Amino acid sequence: DGDGNHDDAIQGFALNGAVYNNVKIQGNWIQETTDRNRQFNASMQGISVFDGVYENAQVTNNVVISTAYHGISWGGALNSRIENNTVINPDWVTNGRKLWIRSGIGKLGQQPLGTIIKNNVAVHFAVEGGAVLENNINIKDPTAAFESFVIGGTIDLTPKAGGPLDGKDVGGYGEYVISGKD
């Protein structure tokens, strides 16, 4: 995009103290680029909410492929679920950015109470306050974990036989097979 800003795929915020209930972000394929060599590549955040209060939110069965830090980041979530998502940085070894799934304290100090982060795959998990982690797996090398992971080629997020995800029943994958460039 040519400037110093990062892009955001899905970003939520609440104005003037609004509380949002029962927001669902489900089944999205979010990919920063299909061509690593295109002009003006920039890092893109996946799914993020830093402002306001979201209660009973569900962020489920999403795939985020990006070179930024915020794969899924949620500040101040109450009684919410971040479940069965796959969040991968294809350049983690090169750029060192831990594309994470994060549940943290919101900008106005609201604690993430009753939030469950479960059955996800990500480079890193970060939790503050009252959020709970269950059955999540760290994956630093997507080529070792998935059947095919080639940016600009084929991405098949089916767990590779004998790989770190084989038989674990975590992450968002299966129906997602992407071939070729846009």
Residue, then its C-alpha position, 0 to 999 in steps of 0.5 A: d500500500g506504499d505508506g508506513n501504516h499497517d493494514d487491518a483485516i477486521q477491526g472493532f471498536a466501541l464509541n462512547g462507552a457502548v457495550y456490544n453483545n453476541v458479536k460473531i466473527q466466524g469462518n474468515w480466511i484472512q491473508e496478507t498477500t498471495d505474492r510476497n514480491r508485489q510492490f508495496n507489501a505491508s504487514m496486516q493485522g488480522i482480527s483486533v478489538f482494543d477499544g470498548v467492551y464486547e460481551n459473549a463474543q465468538v471468534t471461531n474457525n478463522v485463518v489469519i496468515s500475516t507477518a504482523y503481531h496481532g493475529i487475533s487480539w481482543g482487549g477487555a472481552l467478557n465471557s467470550r470465546i476465541e476458538n478453533n482459529t489458525v494464526i500463522n506468520p509465514d516469515w516468522v523465522t525471518n522477521g521474528r514477529k510472533l503473530w499471536i492470539r491475545s486476550g488483554i486488558g482493554k484501553l480503558g482498563q477493562q479486564p478480559l473476564g470469563t474469556i476462553i481461548k481454546n483449540n487454536v494454533a498460533v505462533h504465540f499466545a498472550v493472556e492478561g487478566g482473567a482469560v483462560l488458555e485450553n488446548n492451544i498449540n504453538i506452531k513456528d514453522p507452518t511447513a512442518a505442520f500443514e500438508s502444503f504451505v507455499i505463499g503464492g502456491t498451494i496452502d492446505l491447512t490439513p495437518k501433516a501426517g506425523g506433524p505437530l498437529d496430527g491428531k490434535d483436533v485444533g485450529g481452523y483448517g480442513e475446508y481451506v485449500i487455496s491454490g495459485k495466485d490471485 
